[in-house]
Amino acid sequence: MINTPLHKYASVACDVLSPEAYAYIVGGAGREGCIARNEGGWSEILLSPEPMQDMTGLSSAISIQGTKVDFPCFVAPMAFQKLAHPEGERAMAVGAASQGAGFVLSCQTSVAPAEVAAGPFWFQLYLQNDPVATVSLVQTAIASGASALIVTIDAPVNGIRNREQEAGFVLPEGIRPVLMDGLPIPAKPTDPVVSRGQTAPVWDDLARLCRHSPIPVFGKGVMSVETGKRALDAGCAGLIVSNHGGRVLDGLPATASVLPSIRRAFAEATLLVDGGIRCGEDMFRAIALGADAVLVGRPVYFALALDGARGVATCLRRLRDEFLATMILCGTPTVADITADHLYRNA
């Protein structure tokens, strides 16, 4: 596995996961066109290297909202990681920490936050219908070491994921969203989709959270300048350009396509991006287009299935080495030196 590039992890892990779990992890909404656009969007962006530069002080380290990482990468929030490995999110956190990557714990974690933390982490939050439940989740996360909140704003309901439904995926016994234990259980609606839509969070709910949160809040799921403006006006400390890895709406553009316009609109905002990052060159492209850092999802989930924390570490180390090699070849000794000037433009 040590020589496996990130885009091949899915095919390698297919043999160690149950068909149902594999379908859940790899699948996306509808016909999965958005997943393909995400990956293809980065590879279509060509580079313009500047050779023979002084690389003294070469470093890929950055700091975002007080969180220091050895390279501009965070493990994206992903649910139910015990599907991939018995240690689940704990092993993922250990693997990320070993390589100096950031780690975002999902609200739908299958391991309690207090058992996960291998260092400071960010916590992904779905705003709950009951404000008391939202406060309870936030308090638990902060008490366990969360240093930022990542509020998913683009998924009040699950996307209709054909592959997952055809596989008949259900959570195996012993795997559950442990943070939901003890929270109020709403009455079971006759039409779950309609019910969730009618009670979905609104911007005022996000603003209320931002006003009272003692740690920075990021809005995740930004795919337009208007959405970014609403999130920042609500009090978010930063934005995450994301289409939920193609798992909510199939007909969305690649995140690489919308990132530049969002950066132009919010020149000073903290900005991260996810969706289809599969190599160090993709990371470099994202930074050059205006992201401060990236989040990586499915490849590390599959790496977890293959070899637990060690598999995650191996995957992230390859990504970091590829990113550093790209920095050297493009003549950028620090992440701050990476700009749009390092992207090829055909006259």
KEZARO-918325 format. One record per residue (C-alpha): residue in one letter; x, y, z. Coordinates in pm, 1 decimal, always signed. Layout:
+---+----------+----------+----------+
| r |     east |    north |       up |
+---+----------+----------+----------+
| A |        X |        Y |        Z |
...
+---+----------+----------+----------+
END
This chain:
+---+----------+----------+----------+
| r |     east |    north |       up |
+---+----------+----------+----------+
| M |     +0.0 |     +0.0 |     +0.0 |
| I |   +292.4 |   +234.5 |    +58.2 |
| N |   +328.1 |   +292.4 |   -317.0 |
| T |    -43.1 |   +332.0 |   -388.1 |
| P |   -147.1 |   +673.7 |   -525.5 |
| L |   -453.6 |   +824.3 |   -365.0 |
| H |   -680.7 |   +782.3 |   -666.0 |
| K |   -631.8 |   +403.8 |   -649.6 |
| Y |   -722.3 |   +354.6 |   -283.5 |
| A |  -1088.1 |   +293.5 |   -364.5 |
| S |  -1017.1 |     -0.8 |   -593.8 |
| V |   -771.0 |   -153.2 |   -345.5 |
| A |  -1009.8 |   -117.2 |    -50.0 |
| C |  -1299.8 |   -269.9 |   -240.8 |
| D |  -1173.2 |   -615.3 |   -146.3 |
| V |  -1159.8 |   -551.8 |   +230.3 |
| L |  -1493.1 |   -375.3 |   +281.5 |
| S |  -1836.7 |   -531.0 |   +268.9 |
| P |  -2020.5 |   -446.0 |    -55.8 |
| E |  -2270.2 |   -243.1 |   +144.6 |
| A |  -2006.9 |    -37.6 |   +327.7 |
| Y |  -1812.1 |    +15.5 |     +7.8 |
| A |  -2124.6 |   +145.5 |   -166.4 |
| Y |  -2191.0 |   +384.2 |   +123.2 |
| I |  -1838.5 |   +527.0 |   +122.9 |
| V |  -1767.1 |   +547.7 |   -248.8 |
| G |  -2114.0 |   +644.0 |   -367.4 |
| G |  -2266.8 |   +980.4 |   -443.8 |
| A |  -2596.8 |  +1131.9 |   -537.2 |
| G |  -2781.0 |  +1025.5 |   -850.2 |
| R |  -2559.9 |   +909.1 |  -1135.2 |
| E |  -2245.8 |  +1036.2 |   -956.1 |
| G |  -2154.7 |  +1290.8 |  -1219.5 |
| C |  -2056.8 |  +1543.3 |   -954.1 |
| I |  -1795.2 |  +1305.3 |   -814.7 |
| A |  -1636.9 |  +1272.8 |  -1159.3 |
| R |  -1644.6 |  +1650.9 |  -1213.0 |
| N |  -1475.4 |  +1711.9 |   -878.9 |
| E |  -1180.1 |  +1489.3 |   -962.4 |
| G |  -1158.8 |  +1598.7 |  -1325.0 |
| G |  -1184.8 |  +1965.7 |  -1233.6 |
| W |   -844.9 |  +1967.3 |  -1065.6 |
| S |   -660.5 |  +1763.5 |  -1328.4 |
| E |   -774.6 |  +2001.5 |  -1603.0 |
| I |   -584.8 |  +2288.0 |  -1436.3 |
| L |   -226.0 |  +2295.0 |  -1563.9 |
| L |    +78.0 |  +2430.4 |  -1383.8 |
| S |   +339.0 |  +2688.6 |  -1476.5 |
| P |   +659.5 |  +2612.5 |  -1284.9 |
| E |   +932.0 |  +2863.0 |  -1202.3 |
| P |  +1257.0 |  +2662.6 |  -1190.1 |
| M |  +1590.3 |  +2761.3 |  -1035.9 |
| Q |  +1437.3 |  +2944.6 |   -739.5 |
| D |  +1605.2 |  +2979.6 |   -399.8 |
| M |  +1426.2 |  +2720.1 |   -185.0 |
| T |  +1599.3 |  +2806.6 |   +141.8 |
| G |  +1354.9 |  +2763.9 |   +429.3 |
| L |  +1129.4 |  +2526.9 |   +237.2 |
| S |   +821.5 |  +2458.0 |   +449.8 |
| S |   +464.5 |  +2348.7 |   +387.7 |
| A |   +347.0 |  +2439.3 |   +739.7 |
| I |    +61.7 |  +2684.4 |   +792.9 |
| S |   -168.5 |  +2808.2 |  +1069.0 |
| I |   -545.2 |  +2850.6 |  +1023.5 |
| Q |   -754.4 |  +3016.5 |  +1292.9 |
| G |   -493.5 |  +2917.2 |  +1549.6 |
| T |   -461.9 |  +2556.1 |  +1427.7 |
| K |   -110.1 |  +2469.7 |  +1312.8 |
| V |    -60.2 |  +2192.0 |  +1056.9 |
| D |   +252.4 |  +2063.5 |   +883.8 |
| F |    +89.8 |  +2095.2 |   +543.0 |
| P |   -238.8 |  +2257.9 |   +436.0 |
| C |   -453.1 |  +1948.2 |   +468.6 |
| F |   -735.4 |  +1837.5 |   +696.0 |
| V |   -908.4 |  +1501.2 |   +706.9 |
| A |  -1266.2 |  +1580.3 |   +605.6 |
| P |  -1555.1 |  +1492.5 |   +836.4 |
| M |  -1687.4 |  +1147.1 |   +744.9 |
| A |  -1951.8 |   +948.9 |   +928.9 |
| F |  -1938.8 |   +605.0 |  +1088.1 |
| Q |  -1569.9 |   +527.1 |  +1043.4 |
| K |  -1607.3 |   +198.8 |  +1228.8 |
| L |  -1745.3 |    +76.1 |   +896.1 |
| A |  -1383.1 |    +76.5 |   +781.2 |
| H |  -1194.6 |    -26.2 |  +1095.9 |
| P |  -1281.9 |   -135.7 |  +1452.5 |
| E |  -1104.7 |   +169.5 |  +1599.3 |
| G |  -1288.4 |   +402.7 |  +1363.2 |
| E |  -1238.5 |   +772.7 |  +1422.5 |
| R |   -976.7 |   +709.8 |  +1689.6 |
| A |   -744.2 |   +545.5 |  +1436.0 |
| M |   -817.8 |   +818.0 |  +1181.2 |
| A |   -724.0 |  +1090.2 |  +1431.0 |
| V |   -402.4 |   +912.2 |  +1528.8 |
| G |   -300.8 |   +867.7 |  +1164.0 |
| A |   -370.5 |  +1233.9 |  +1085.5 |
| A |   -180.5 |  +1358.7 |  +1391.0 |
| S |   +122.2 |  +1146.6 |  +1303.1 |
| Q |   +158.8 |  +1336.2 |   +975.2 |
| G |    +78.0 |  +1681.7 |  +1107.4 |
| A |   -255.0 |  +1699.8 |   +923.0 |
| G |   -567.6 |  +1855.0 |  +1067.0 |
| F |   -863.7 |  +1637.4 |  +1162.9 |
| V |  -1235.8 |  +1716.6 |  +1148.3 |
| L |  -1459.5 |  +1488.4 |  +1354.1 |
| S |  -1803.3 |  +1418.3 |  +1212.4 |
| C |  -2119.9 |  +1489.1 |  +1409.3 |
| Q |  -2206.4 |  +1130.2 |  +1309.4 |
| T |  -1895.2 |   +984.1 |  +1465.6 |
| S |  -1913.1 |   +619.1 |  +1566.6 |
| V |  -1660.8 |   +677.5 |  +1850.5 |
| A |  -1717.0 |   +923.0 |  +2135.7 |
| P |  -1514.8 |  +1246.8 |  +2095.5 |
| A |  -1341.1 |  +1200.0 |  +2429.7 |
| E |  -1200.5 |   +870.6 |  +2298.2 |
| V |  -1095.0 |  +1016.1 |  +1964.5 |
| A |   -880.8 |  +1319.0 |  +2025.9 |
| A |   -514.6 |  +1268.4 |  +1940.4 |
| G |   -469.6 |  +1645.4 |  +1957.9 |
| P |   -682.5 |  +1952.8 |  +1888.2 |
| F |   -951.5 |  +1879.6 |  +1632.1 |
| W |  -1231.4 |  +2057.3 |  +1451.7 |
| F |  -1589.8 |  +1938.2 |  +1492.0 |
| Q |  -1843.1 |  +1914.0 |  +1210.5 |
| L |  -2194.3 |  +2002.9 |  +1319.6 |
| Y |  -2540.3 |  +1957.7 |  +1176.8 |
| L |  -2770.8 |  +2215.5 |  +1333.7 |
| Q |  -3045.6 |  +2022.0 |  +1509.3 |
| N |  -3417.7 |  +2098.2 |  +1504.0 |
| D |  -3402.9 |  +2136.5 |  +1881.7 |
| P |  -3162.7 |  +2421.4 |  +1979.1 |
| V |  -3096.1 |  +2246.6 |  +2310.4 |
| A |  -2964.0 |  +1945.9 |  +2119.3 |
| T |  -2733.4 |  +2168.9 |  +1914.8 |
| V |  -2594.8 |  +2326.5 |  +2232.7 |
| S |  -2540.2 |  +1980.9 |  +2383.7 |
| L |  -2340.5 |  +1865.3 |  +2080.7 |
| V |  -2127.1 |  +2179.5 |  +2083.3 |
| Q |  -2057.0 |  +2154.9 |  +2456.1 |
| T |  -1952.9 |  +1790.1 |  +2424.6 |
| A |  -1722.7 |  +1868.5 |  +2133.6 |
| I |  -1555.0 |  +2162.9 |  +2307.1 |
| A |  -1511.3 |  +1967.8 |  +2630.3 |
| S |  -1334.7 |  +1697.3 |  +2426.2 |
| G |  -1090.5 |  +1939.7 |  +2264.2 |
| A |  -1262.8 |  +2087.8 |  +1957.6 |
| S |  -1103.1 |  +2418.3 |  +1854.2 |
| A |  -1341.1 |  +2507.6 |  +1568.9 |
| L |  -1692.8 |  +2421.6 |  +1453.2 |
| I |  -1761.9 |  +2323.5 |  +1092.0 |
| V |  -2133.1 |  +2374.0 |  +1026.3 |
| T |  -2263.3 |  +2182.0 |   +725.5 |
| I |  -2514.1 |  +2413.5 |   +560.4 |
| D |  -2582.8 |  +2224.2 |   +237.2 |
| A |  -2738.8 |  +1898.9 |   +357.0 |
| P |  -3065.4 |  +1940.3 |   +551.6 |
| V |  -3161.7 |  +1606.5 |   +392.0 |
| N |  -2951.7 |  +1326.8 |   +247.7 |
| G |  -2902.1 |  +1316.2 |   -123.9 |
| I |  -3068.1 |  +1027.0 |   -305.8 |
| R |  -2769.8 |   +796.4 |   -347.7 |
| N |  -2854.4 |   +528.9 |   -601.9 |
| R |  -2553.1 |   +306.4 |   -539.9 |
| E |  -2611.3 |   +303.8 |   -164.8 |
| Q |  -2980.8 |   +224.0 |   -201.4 |
| E |  -2920.1 |    -53.1 |   -454.7 |
| A |  -2667.8 |   -211.6 |   -217.3 |
| G |  -2926.6 |   -208.5 |    +62.6 |
| F |  -2695.1 |    -27.0 |   +301.5 |
| V |  -2793.9 |    -13.2 |   +668.2 |
| L |  -2569.8 |    +46.5 |   +966.7 |
| P |  -2440.0 |   -284.5 |  +1104.1 |
| E |  -2514.9 |   -373.2 |  +1464.0 |
| G |  -2276.3 |   -198.8 |  +1699.9 |
| I |  -2219.4 |   +104.4 |  +1478.6 |
| R |  -2428.4 |   +411.0 |  +1552.3 |
| P |  -2401.1 |   +791.8 |  +1578.2 |
| V |  -2293.9 |   +789.2 |  +1941.7 |
| L |  -2344.7 |  +1162.8 |  +1991.3 |
| M |  -2715.1 |  +1118.6 |  +1931.6 |
| D |  -2742.2 |   +910.9 |  +2250.5 |
| G |  -2941.0 |  +1102.2 |  +2506.6 |
| L |  -3065.3 |  +1369.6 |  +2267.4 |
| P |  -3440.6 |  +1420.1 |  +2226.9 |
| I |  -3588.9 |  +1169.7 |  +1980.9 |
| P |  -3834.9 |  +1345.7 |  +1750.2 |
| A |  -4160.1 |  +1178.4 |  +1658.5 |
| K |  -4126.0 |   +962.0 |  +1349.6 |
| P |  -4281.4 |  +1153.3 |  +1058.2 |
| T |  -4503.2 |   +991.7 |   +798.2 |
| D |  -4296.6 |  +1156.2 |   +523.2 |
| P |  -3935.4 |  +1198.0 |   +644.8 |
| V |  -3815.2 |  +1398.3 |   +343.9 |
| V |  -4095.0 |  +1654.2 |   +366.9 |
| S |  -4062.1 |  +1675.6 |   +744.0 |
| R |  -3687.0 |  +1738.4 |   +735.2 |
| G |  -3727.8 |  +1995.2 |   +461.9 |
| Q |  -3991.0 |  +2187.2 |   +655.0 |
| T |  -3779.0 |  +2196.7 |   +971.8 |
| A |  -3443.3 |  +2261.6 |   +805.4 |
| P |  -3213.7 |  +2521.3 |   +969.7 |
| V |  -3214.9 |  +2879.0 |   +840.2 |
| W |  -2955.1 |  +3157.4 |   +844.6 |
| D |  -3080.8 |  +3293.5 |  +1177.1 |
| D |  -2998.6 |  +2957.5 |  +1337.0 |
| L |  -2641.3 |  +2981.4 |  +1209.3 |
| A |  -2610.7 |  +3342.1 |  +1325.4 |
| R |  -2729.8 |  +3244.0 |  +1673.4 |
| L |  -2463.4 |  +2974.0 |  +1694.1 |
| C |  -2190.9 |  +3212.8 |  +1575.8 |
| R |  -2289.6 |  +3473.8 |  +1835.5 |
| H |  -2260.9 |  +3230.4 |  +2122.8 |
| S |  -1979.3 |  +3000.4 |  +2012.2 |
| P |  -1653.6 |  +3042.4 |  +2206.5 |
| I |  -1459.3 |  +2892.3 |  +1914.0 |
| P |  -1449.9 |  +2987.4 |  +1543.1 |
| V |  -1736.2 |  +2869.4 |  +1321.4 |
| F |  -1690.6 |  +2778.7 |   +953.9 |
| G |  -1973.1 |  +2744.5 |   +702.6 |
| K |  -1926.0 |  +2427.7 |   +495.8 |
| G |  -2113.2 |  +2378.5 |   +170.1 |
| V |  -2047.9 |  +2713.5 |     +2.6 |
| M |  -2084.3 |  +2692.1 |   -376.0 |
| S |  -2165.3 |  +3051.5 |   -466.0 |
| V |  -2065.3 |  +3404.5 |   -375.2 |
| E |  -2414.5 |  +3473.2 |   -240.7 |
| T |  -2403.1 |  +3174.3 |     -4.6 |
| G |  -2057.5 |  +3279.3 |   +110.8 |
| K |  -2181.9 |  +3630.6 |   +183.6 |
| R |  -2475.7 |  +3498.2 |   +385.1 |
| A |  -2244.4 |  +3274.6 |   +588.6 |
| L |  -1997.1 |  +3553.5 |   +662.8 |
| D |  -2279.3 |  +3795.0 |   +746.5 |
| A |  -2407.6 |  +3534.3 |   +992.3 |
| G |  -2075.7 |  +3554.4 |  +1171.7 |
| C |  -1872.3 |  +3267.1 |  +1027.5 |
| A |  -1496.4 |  +3297.3 |  +1072.2 |
| G |  -1434.3 |  +3119.5 |   +743.2 |
| L |  -1586.4 |  +2932.1 |   +450.7 |
| I |  -1544.5 |  +2583.7 |   +310.1 |
| V |  -1612.8 |  +2551.6 |    -60.2 |
| S |  -1777.7 |  +2210.3 |    -84.3 |
| N |  -2044.7 |  +2017.4 |   -270.3 |
| H |  -2046.2 |  +1747.6 |     -2.1 |
| G |  -1826.1 |  +1523.0 |   -214.5 |
| G |  -2107.9 |  +1483.7 |   -465.3 |
| R |  -2326.0 |  +1311.6 |   -204.8 |
| V |  -2613.3 |  +1563.8 |   -190.8 |
| L |  -2686.9 |  +1695.9 |   -540.4 |
| D |  -2549.7 |  +1530.4 |   -852.8 |
| G |  -2596.9 |  +1835.1 |  -1074.0 |
| L |  -2343.5 |  +2061.1 |   -905.6 |
| P |  -2025.8 |  +2202.1 |  -1060.7 |
| A |  -1682.1 |  +2095.6 |   -946.9 |
| T |  -1549.0 |  +2283.1 |   -646.8 |
| A |  -1245.0 |  +2378.6 |   -856.8 |
| S |  -1481.8 |  +2567.3 |  -1088.2 |
| V |  -1635.8 |  +2789.5 |   -820.5 |
| L |  -1335.6 |  +2839.3 |   -590.6 |
| P |  -1177.5 |  +3130.5 |   -786.8 |
| S |  -1491.0 |  +3347.2 |   -788.7 |
| I |  -1546.1 |  +3293.8 |   -417.6 |
| R |  -1187.0 |  +3389.6 |   -341.3 |
| R |  -1217.2 |  +3703.9 |   -555.6 |
| A |  -1532.7 |  +3804.3 |   -367.7 |
| F |  -1381.2 |  +3750.2 |    -22.6 |
| A |  -1014.5 |  +3834.5 |    -53.6 |
| E |   -946.2 |  +3834.9 |   +320.7 |
| A |  -1164.4 |  +3542.6 |   +429.2 |
| T |  -1026.7 |  +3213.2 |   +554.5 |
| L |  -1116.0 |  +2971.0 |   +276.5 |
| L |  -1086.0 |  +2593.2 |   +252.1 |
| V |  -1200.9 |  +2357.4 |    -22.2 |
| D |  -1278.3 |  +1987.9 |    -60.7 |
| G |  -1402.4 |  +1757.4 |   -333.4 |
| G |  -1186.0 |  +1531.4 |   -547.4 |
| I |   -839.0 |  +1613.8 |   -410.3 |
| R |   -639.7 |  +1306.4 |   -511.7 |
| C |   -272.8 |  +1412.3 |   -520.8 |
| G |    -27.6 |  +1677.0 |   -409.1 |
| E |    -58.9 |  +1861.3 |   -738.3 |
| D |   -434.0 |  +1893.2 |   -673.9 |
| M |   -352.8 |  +2050.9 |   -336.9 |
| F |   -114.2 |  +2293.3 |   -505.5 |
| R |   -379.3 |  +2385.5 |   -763.2 |
| A |   -632.9 |  +2450.8 |   -487.9 |
| I |   -392.8 |  +2680.2 |   -302.1 |
| A |   -305.6 |  +2860.5 |   -625.2 |
| L |   -676.7 |  +2919.9 |   -690.8 |
| G |   -716.6 |  +3082.4 |   -350.9 |
| A |   -774.2 |  +2814.1 |    -87.2 |
| D |   -584.7 |  +2836.7 |   +240.5 |
| A |   -606.8 |  +2458.9 |   +284.0 |
| V |   -789.1 |  +2151.6 |   +155.5 |
| L |   -991.4 |  +1871.2 |   +308.4 |
| V |   -945.7 |  +1513.6 |   +186.9 |
| G |  -1214.8 |  +1250.8 |   +232.8 |
| R |  -1261.2 |   +918.8 |    +58.5 |
| P |   -891.7 |   +824.4 |     +6.6 |
| V |   -816.2 |   +836.8 |   +379.8 |
| Y |  -1139.8 |   +652.0 |   +459.6 |
| F |  -1024.9 |   +370.9 |   +231.8 |
| A |   -674.1 |   +388.5 |   +379.1 |
| L |   -831.4 |   +339.1 |   +722.5 |
| A |   -999.8 |    +23.0 |   +594.9 |
| L |   -673.0 |   -109.8 |   +457.5 |
| D |   -445.7 |    -61.3 |   +758.5 |
| G |   -601.6 |   +146.4 |  +1034.7 |
| A |   -402.3 |   +440.7 |  +1169.0 |
| R |    -92.0 |   +326.0 |   +983.9 |
| G |   -283.1 |   +321.0 |   +656.6 |
| V |   -410.1 |   +675.5 |   +715.6 |
| A |    -57.4 |   +790.9 |   +798.7 |
| T |    +82.5 |   +627.9 |   +484.0 |
| C |   -182.6 |   +790.0 |   +266.6 |
| L |   -131.9 |  +1136.3 |   +413.1 |
| R |   +246.9 |  +1109.2 |   +403.6 |
| R |   +230.9 |  +1039.1 |    +31.0 |
| L |     +2.7 |  +1339.8 |    -17.0 |
| R |   +239.4 |  +1562.2 |   +180.0 |
| D |   +545.0 |  +1439.5 |    -12.0 |
| E |   +368.9 |  +1500.1 |   -344.1 |
| F |   +271.6 |  +1850.1 |   -232.8 |
| L |   +626.0 |  +1935.0 |   -121.6 |
| A |   +768.2 |  +1799.5 |   -447.8 |
| T |   +524.7 |  +2019.6 |   -641.2 |
| M |   +625.5 |  +2322.5 |   -433.4 |
| I |   +992.4 |  +2257.8 |   -513.0 |
| L |   +932.2 |  +2200.0 |   -884.0 |
| C |   +720.7 |  +2514.7 |   -908.2 |
| G |   +968.7 |  +2728.2 |   -714.9 |
| T |   +754.4 |  +2809.2 |   -410.1 |
| P |   +942.2 |  +2772.4 |    -79.9 |
| T |   +635.4 |  +2847.9 |   +135.3 |
| V |   +261.6 |  +2799.1 |    +97.0 |
| A |   +222.1 |  +3178.6 |    +90.3 |
| D |   +434.5 |  +3185.0 |   -226.5 |
| I |   +181.3 |  +2973.1 |   -418.2 |
| T |    -29.9 |  +3203.1 |   -635.0 |
| A |   -233.4 |  +3197.5 |   -954.3 |
| D |    +88.2 |  +3292.7 |  -1138.3 |
| H |   +185.6 |  +2926.6 |  -1103.6 |
| L |   -110.5 |  +2814.9 |  -1313.0 |
| Y |    -70.3 |  +2781.9 |  -1688.8 |
| R |   -280.2 |  +3010.7 |  -1903.6 |
| N |   -302.1 |  +2935.6 |  -2273.9 |
| A |   -307.4 |  +3268.7 |  -2459.4 |
+---+----------+----------+----------+
END
